[in-house]
Amino acid sequence: MSNIQQLIGYIFIILGLGFDIFGCIGLLRLPDVYNRLQATTKCVTLGTCSILFGTFIMKGLGTTGVKAILVAVFLLLTSPVAAHALARGAHKSGVKLWPKSVVDKYEQDGN
């Protein structure tokens, strides 16, 4: 593995760790369920997938690299869908938005 390949892999891993840290801070600091879901979804899709992509760059097409890409694809497909299902379920069960929220698309659509 070349030094430039290793450096690029580390850059993606550090970038992913940064997204994960900011997602965790958002989970603690944001006011309601819907905002927290948005923060955690970004944390998983951008942060964890960046870490997995960095791992792929460092490990190449070996077993570890291929597994990292497969897991990243799985996360990219399932994380946003799961967050949407959780938000819709919370809305249907009556979980209120933060009082300073500007718009409620579910309420406008009548769902």
N, C-alpha and C positions, 0 to 999 in steps of 0.2 A: 504494500500500500504506500502510495506516495505521500509526501508531507502535505502537499496542497489538498489532496483528497481528505486527509485526516483533519486539516484545518477547516475545510468546508463542513465536514461532519460535526465538528465541535461547535461551529457557529450555529448550525441548525439546532443542535441540542441546547445550547445556551439560550437561543431565541425561544425555543419551546418551554424551557424552564421559566423564562420571564413571563410568557403568556400564562403558564400554570400558576405562578405566584399572583399575578394580577387577577386571575379568575378566582382564586381563593380569597383574596382581599375583597373582591366584589361579592362573594357569597356571604361574607361577614358584614359588609357595610351597606349593601343595598336594601331598600325598605320593604319590598314585598316579594311574594313567591315568583311573580312573573319576571321581575327584574333579576332576581337571583338565578332563575332558569336561563335567562339570556347570558348572564356572566359565566355560568358553569358550562353551557354549551360551547361558548367561544373558547373557554379554557380547554375543553377536551378536543375540539376540532382543530384549533390552531396550535395549542401547546403540545398536546400529546402526539398529534400527527407530525409536528415538526421534530420532536424527539425521535420518533420512529423513522422519519425520513433521514435524519442525521445518522441513525444507526445503520440504515440501508447503505448510505454513502460510504460509511466506514467499513462495513463488512462485505459489501459487494453482493454478487449473486449467489453467495453461499446459503446454507440453510437458515442462518440467523437473519440475513438480509431479506430473503424472500418472505420469511415469517413476519418481519417488521412491516413490509409493504402490504401483505395480506391483512394484517391487523389494522393498519392505517386505513385501508379501503373499507374495511368493515366498520370502523369508527365513523368515517365520513358518511357512510350510508345510514347508519342507525342512530347516531347521536342527535341530529336535528329532528328526526322523526319521533324519537322518544321524548324530546323536550316539547315538541308540539302536542303530543298525546297527553303529557303531564299538564301542560298549560290548559288545554281544552277540558280535561277532567277537573282541574281545579276550578275553572270558570263555571262548568256545569254543576259542580257541587256547592257553588255559592261563595267561593273565596273572593273577597273584595280586593279591588285594586288599591294601590296607594292613593290617598285622597288628592294628591297633586298630579295624578296621571292625566294626560291630555286627551287621549282617545282610547276607546274600547271597541275594537273592530268586531269582536264576538257579539257584543250587545247590539251594535249597529246592524249586523247581518241577521239578527234574530235567532242565533243559535244558542 
